[in-house]
């Protein structure tokens, strides 16, 4: 039995594993596990997901995380039963999106492995990740408009930044579903693969990232994400500071020395 809390915990809505990549670092795998509800994102499930992401982020043996569902559904949306009778004050006091904000603070990369439905909150969860590997059967959409509301977990913001105003406006105001190839062409999806291998491909991408020096990976992620929040001038300043900061790492000296000596680098994560 592992002594790691994210592996010991008896989760009700997710399955958690550490996947050996054959590298020094492992992949932290979170599988959404509410198949009877098409992995609808209720409050308890999101608590388990975010708590586990934070534990993986602190785990020195984990270099990257993957969130997935099953072939039929990544997540078909939020659990509407939890909101159907809620008032404005109840929703404000519940503050359920505060937990989503914690995902933005995860330092290590997160990959969404998506097959089947990624709708509403499911699409928003995938967009909260840093990369999306989608099966050719995946369908993306923000159909909240059909319920008399709009996306509330970042959909209007992340979707617009990813695919542009015109396409995001169409998706959000019509509630239409779009294929994985549509979203790849629009710039939302990293790669589209056959349904039979979508999780394997996501784990392979994670394994490639886990081969890289961890501090550089984390500062690279930070710099890319900040490009959405900052002016080009401020973004370039942050990039430059992170670039210079890496010259204090042991991995910088090892990486450049290995390049000069034409050998494989031996990363220390320091």
Secondary structure, 3 states (H helix, E strand, C coil): CCCCHHHHCCCCCEEEEEECCCCCCEEEEEEECCHHHCCCECHHHHHHHHHHHHHHHHCCCEEEEEEECCCCEEECCECHHHCCCCCHHHHHHHCCHHHHHHHCCCCCCEEEEECCEEECHHHHHHHHCCEEEEECCCEEECHHHHHCCCCCCCHHHHHHHHHCHHHHHHHHHHCCEEEHHHHHHHCCCCEEECHHHHHHHHHHHHHHHHCCCHHHHHHHHHHHHHCCCCCHHHHHHHHHHHHHHHHHCHHHHHHHHHHHCCCCCCCCCC
